[in-house]
Amino acid sequence: MADLLLVRHGETQWSRSGQHTSFTDLPLTDHGEEQAKSLAPLLSGRTYSLALASPLARALRTAELAGVTGVVPDPDLHEWDYGGYEGITTREIYRTRPHWDLWTDGVAPGPEGHPGESPAEVGARADRVLARVDDALAEDAGDVVLVAHAHFLRVLTARRLGLPPAEGRLFQLATGTVSRLSTEHGRPVIAEWNRQP
């Protein structure tokens, strides 16, 4: 059976500094562009039945530089809406909420149009993406590749493995990496994780 490949976009200024970045559409840094280019050998030589990316520039540019063609932007692949924590580091959040945990506490409401999301809401988006993935994989016409963001892909991985969305906390994901979800004896498994060239 074909595989599901997860690509986290290359580095941005805020991913480097640890600032939460969801709806702020930052470009890749020079290092992020190099990371994206370096992924091409890991992704080439495969046939893709479906290639989806977050509509944000950092994901689309990563797909382009990594040589993924035929990419369709999908708003369900958008990063977790961090609401009022957009642009803020975890350390800064701890100043007012010392025991805060994104995976259990969610985020503070943000500006208009960005109320923030709970783990369950992100999980619902991941489930919609996985339904599309399953349809494409059932056609047995090739692998599926998703180019997106760390927290979203972590939730999607949890859901693929049959875990609650908050269990995405178990899967650390670096910038500019490829991970591969496959099957073993008919069950979803992690075949490779956080691979860099």
N, C-alpha and C positions, 0 to 999 in steps of 0.2 A: 504494500500500500504506500501511497505517496506521503510525504512529510509536510508538516507545517513549520515554516521558517519564520522566526521572529527577529526583526532587525531594530535595534534601538539606534536612533539618530546619533550623529556625531556631536561632539562637544559644542556648547554655546557658552557665552560669558556667564550666564546664570547657572548652568549645570556645573561649571567649574567652581563657582563661588558658593554653591549649595543653596541658591535661592529657588523657591518653589516657582515653577514656570508652567503655566497651563495655557491661558489665552493670550499671553504676550508673545507676539510672533517674532522671536529673535532669530537672526541668521546664525549659521555655523561660524565658529572661529576658524582661523587658518588651520589650527590643529584638528578641528572637527571636520574640515574638508578633507584633510589628509586621512583621517580615520575612515571617512566614508569611501574614499577611493581605494583604500587598502582592503575593503570588504569584497571588492569585485571577484577576486579568485575564489572566495568562499561561496559565491552565489552563481558563478558562471557554470556552464555545462549542465544546467538543470532546465527542464521544461516546466513552465509555470502555467497551471490552469487558471490561476487567479492571482493577481498582484494588487494589493490594496495599500494605501498609505493615508496617514492623517493628512488633512488638508493644510496643515501648518508648514511654513517654508522650510523649517529645519528637517522635517521628515521627507518632504518632496525632494529637497536638494540631496539628501542622503541617498534616496533611491536612485536619483539621476547619476550621481557620482559613482555609486556602486554598480551601475550598469543594469539595473532592473528596468525593463521596458514594459510598456503597456499598463503602467500603474494607473489605477482609478482612485481618486481621492474619496475617502469615506469619512463623514463626520463622526461616525461612531468610534473611530480610532483616535479621536482627540484625547489629549491628556486629561487626567482627573481635574475637574474644575476646583481649584484651590480657594475660590471665593476671596475672602478678606486676607488670606495668607499669600496671595500672589506677590511674588518678588521678595518674600520674607524668608529668612533662614529658620531652620528648626531651633537653633540657639536663641534667636530673637523671640520666637513664640514661647520658649521656656521661661522667659522673664516674667510673663504674666500667667502662663499655664505650665508650671514646672513638671507636671506629669502627663502632658499632652501626648497623644499617640494618634497619628493620622488614621491608622488602621481600625481603631476602635472609637475615636472621638469625632472623626470627620473634621470639618473646617468651619470657620466663622463666615457668615454671609459677606459677600463682596459688593462691588458696585452693581448698578442696574444691569441685568442680563447675566450676571455671574453670581448666583446665590450660593455656589459651592455644591459639592456632591458628597453623599455618604458612600461608604463602600458598597452598599447594596445597589445604589444607582449606577455606579461604575460597573458593577457586576452585570446589571441588566444590559448595558451597552455591549459588554464583552460577550454576553450570551447571544445577542443579535449578530455580532460579527462571526461567532462560532457556528451559527446556523448557516451563514453564507459559506464559511469554510467547509462545513460538512457536505453541503450540496456540491461544491466544486470537487472535493476529494472523492465523492461518490461516482463522479464521472470518470475517474481513473485516467485523467488526461495530463497529469503532472502534479508537481508540488504546489503549495500555496505559500506566498510570502506576504508578510504584513510588516510595514515600516511605520514605527510609531514611537511611543514614549515609555519611559521606565515604569512608572506606577501603573499605567493602563496595561502594559504588557504583563506585568506581574499579576494583576487581577485576572487577566485573560488566561494566564497559565494555571492559576488556581482553579478557575472554572473548568478548564479543559481536563484537569485531573480529578474533577468531581468534588473539589473543596469549596468552602464558602469564600466569597470575595476577599474577606479580611486576611485569609491565609496567604494572599500575595506577599505578605510581609516576610515570608520564608525565602523569597527568591530575589536576592540582590542582583541588580542588572546594571552593568557599566555602559558608558557611552561607546558608540562605535563597535557594537558586538552583534554576533549572530547566535541565536539559540535554535535548537531543533527539537520539536515535539513529534513523536512518532507513536507507534503502537507495538505492543508485545502481547501475544496471545489475545488479541482483540481489545486490549485495554490501553488507554493513553499513557504514555511515559515520556520522561525527559530523556532524550537521546544524547544531546549536547547542550551545554549551558555556558553563556558568557564567553563564547569563542571569539578570539581576536586573531588576526593573521600573525 
